[in-house]
Amino acid sequence: MQEITKESIDKILSAYPRDQRHSLAMMQDMQHHFNYIPEQGMQALAEYLDCPLSSLYSMATFYRALSLKPKGKHIIKLCDGTACHIRGSINLITGIKRELDISPGETSGDGLFSLETVNCLGSCALAPVMVIDGVYYGKVTLEKLPEILNQYRELSEGGAEA
């Protein structure tokens, strides 16, 4: 994650032509670099493309994958599709709330974790499924949850891979 400066935003925008067809890709790049789309990034994008800021906000709020709020260092995606729901994903949401004091759509106070629920992760045979930073965890139980989360806490403290 980079520091949010006019220069860092301009560098992202200048990689694209001044064409509104690229606005979604520009927002995705901003989110990749800053872990969310900062307000100053949205304003710079509107100026760069010479388009209404409201149009860009409409797009940014339409796509669930885009965030206008800072996200945690580690993104937890918890499946709540049919198979996962039947096999207890709701209990995992409760467990994560207990462990991290966050609900879906929130970021932990220490900025380490953000929790998102998704409709399906495509791994129904492993239900309930959770993905953290692209790593899939299948057949997750309340007993396994603290151990999994602690790996990422330690990763953030020590710099090793989970």
Buried (B, 14 or more C-beta within 10 A) or exposed (E): EBEBEEEBBEEBBEEBEEEBEBBBEBBBBBBEBBBBBBEBBBEBBBEBBEBEEEEBBEBBEEEEEBBBEBBBBBBBBBBBBEBBBEBBBBBBBBBBBEBBEBEBEBBBEEBBBBBBBBEBBEBBEBBBBBBBEEEBBBEBEBEBBEEBBEBBBEBBEEEEEB
